[in-house]
């Protein structure tokens, strides 16, 4: 059985002042700047079908981001949760996960 190395992406919440900051950090971390759409639909497309697994996204200082972003923070987290649940429903051994630190 092949053991795959988990990809870890870190989003720095203390560097987020608007939604675009989140998308820019994610696109840079995954090296997809040229084709990533920098919006919630693109986030779903990217994480649900276009990245290798296993992957863990860690959003540090997420409370700071939540305070700054308000409702959009909840929308981003909702997409992250939908991707996580999708992987669970598919029964994949290698999954997308996330932590809000």
Secondary structure, DSSP 8 states (H G I E B T S, - for coil): ------EEEEEEGGG-SSHHHHHHHHHHHHT-TTT---SHHHHHHHHHHSS-SSEEEEEETHHHHHHHHTHHHHHHHHHHHHHHHHHHHHT-SS-EEEEE-
